[in-house]
């Protein structure tokens, strides 16, 4: 059992930066692969970035070179540093925890709103 709480969203101008945090509790954080997803109004939820429990990262092409995912297992926290933000980055950003044993299923946070004004 794991619970996730995101924070750090807000309003930012194009070209600006934001840093999101996701704190996990209730289970062993180091057992989980972590990820960030986002969902814009009237659009499907999409993967933004993932990081394995070993620290390997993967990014959507749309954010590659601008966003950085990282984790601190001692703090049970995953981060998303977002730079050079664009209006199309506007979305609710969700933290995801996936156990390597896939049948256990994924856990999602409540989401945090990121708005990039034009």
N, C-alpha and C positions, 0 to 999 in steps of 0.2 A: 504494500500500500504506500502510495506517495501522493502528496498534495503539492500543487504548484501555484505560486503567486507572482505575477508580473508587475513591474513598476517602471517608471521612467518615460512614459509617453508624454506627448504634449504637442504644442503648436510651434512650428519652426518655418523660417523662410527658405525658399529654394537655395541650395548651396550650403545650408547650415548642417549642423550635426546634432544627434541625440544618442544617448546610451541607454539601452534597456537592460533590466535585470530580472532574473527569474530565480526565486528561492524555493528550494524543494525541502519538504519535511515528511516525516512519517515512514520513511524507508531508507535503505542504503543508497545514497545518491550515486556512488561510484559504480553501481551495477547497471546504470541506465545510459543508453545513448540519448542525447538531448538535441532538440531542434527548435527553430523558430519558423512559424508559419504566419501568413497574413491573409486577410480577407477585406477587400474593398467593397463598398456598397454595390449591390447588384452584380457582384462578381464571385467566382468560385474561390475557395480557399487554396492558396498555393504555398509550396515550400519555399522558404527563404534561405535557410542555412541549417546544416546539421554538424554535430560534433560527437564522435564516438567516445566511449569511456576511456579509450586510449589516446584521445586528443586529435584524431584525424578529422579534417574538416571538408565540407562540400558546400558549394554555393550555387544558387540559381544564377544563370547567365545575366539576368537583369540587375543583379546587385554585386556581381563579382568585381573586385577592385575598389568598391566603395564601402562594403559592410565587412565586419570582422566578428566571428563568433568565437567565444572562449569560455572556459569553465574553470572553477576553483572548487575542487572536490572537498577540500577542508572546510569550505564555507557553504557547501551544497548549493552552489549558485552557478548559473550560466548567464553569459552576457552577450549582448549584441550591440556593437559599436557601429553607428550608422553615420557616414560622412557623405558630403556632396549630395545631399538629399534632393529629390526631384518631386514635383507634384504627383507623379504617378506612384510614388511610394506611400501615399496616403492610404491608410488601412488600419484595421484593428490587428494588432500583432499578438499572436498566441504562442506560449511556450508549450513544448511537447516533451514527454518522457517516454521512451520506448525501451522495454527490457529486451536484452538479447534473446531470451526465450520468447518468441513472437506470440505464442498462445496466451501469454499473460495479458497482452493488450496494452494500448497506449493510454496515457493520462494527459489531460489538457488543463492549462490555467484558464483564468477568467477573461484574459485579454486586456490589452492596454492600447488606447487610441493614439495613433500618430497622424498628425495633420501637417502637410507641407503646403503652404499657401502659395498662390501664384500672383 
